[in-house]
Amino acid sequence: MPPIIEKPDGFTAFDYNAAAELYPARGRGQRRQGVSFKRFETAAEAIRYAVEDMEPQLLIGAVLEVDEERFDAVAIRNLYSSSDYPLQRGVAREAS
């Protein structure tokens, strides 16, 4: 399995239009089940969902997979904050 990549600020070679899979971290108290994930038509939609809709504690251990590359929570937030991010930003959920 390829390593999880934490992309540095200014990273530009990312295809926001590629299909993506998002694997959220398992929340506390959840029983062991198969790894649940969500597929998205575009990486941009997956990133928006991760930052704006997911519970913040689930983002911490989340992994985004795009074109066989894996991105951790820091990389997901960096991609969301990038000037290349193609969708209109909403309100990001904050950890409480």
Protein Blocks (a to p, Z undefined) as FASTA:
>chain_A
ZZdddddehiabbcfkbccdddddddehiacddddddddfbfklmmmmmmmmmcfklmmm
gccdeehiacdfklmmmmmmpmklmbdcddddddZZ
